């Protein structure tokens, strides 16, 4: 073969190689999923069993109930240290100093729930018995107010509530005061329920506008245990995803899913409920769930309801504090068969207290008419919904459903939006400021 012919063949080969590489580059750029490196690696993994790495079982430092000890309240308690390794790392420092604007709460999740006034139409489950003030008739509130009623309402600022279009007659010793009926005033259970629905929806819209993810719990979850089971399952599923990213799994934690589903779907299955969420103390399974939840400091739980007081007016905020250390078995000995279980002391107590104070402050400042007129507007109390969920959480009485003035405020769509803004402000201030 002549040198000229050999060079010609080499040139052709080089040209073909260049064309092939060019075409391959174009295909990778246009169709990376089909021709990229990830696709080739995936094909190798799929075809070569030796390349597959089995996920490791997450080590859990679980303790038997019989090995627990009594605390300084003379109550059996689980250790403070978590039995579950930390795999959810919430960096809250990134929120410090953020301006209240779109995206300020990106990465924050808020669970919103309520104690319904009426039965759920789907489950027909029992809810709180409704009570309507005596002077609320089926057609609306009473058209007249006595002198004493007027003085009390005037002192609470009813002139500002009613507005200039509602004229009040002069007060005399023997007269009654006629006022215009406030449009759409609450008259029945449906109206009371609508207020709860609206406040949650307005709160959701506000928080979403700041970038937060918001989950309003379905009204079919009417009991505290159902709410706790739903949130627990939701968090566990997210935790499993994070474990998988680190090539871990946990069959022990996965075993909690089925009992949580049972609690959600069977509110009358007391055996299943007591087995996971005992009335006194915390079960072995529940302890693991609470230890997982305590890692999620970037999530909040808020439950709203009406207060039942007939003498006090206004909104009140509850949180669960140090008294949790006393909620446990006090028997001389303890084992797995005891109905009462050890107490759990790993709650986010200081965060709960601060969040409660911020919530009350915003409500009383933005809606002075709903400022609590009792002794304590922020109360540390053993609330079941807060004991069963280990997140920064609180329960809010939006107002007293036996108090006319509270209901008249809460019936206003504008006031509902302001209430929602108060909750939103508290969430923003909790994560983005140092306010107490």
Order of alpha helices (4+ residues) and beta strands (2+ residues): alpha-alpha-alpha-beta-beta-beta-beta-beta-beta-beta-alpha-alpha-beta-alpha-beta-alpha-beta-alpha-alpha-alpha-alpha-beta-beta-alpha-beta-alpha-beta-alpha-alpha
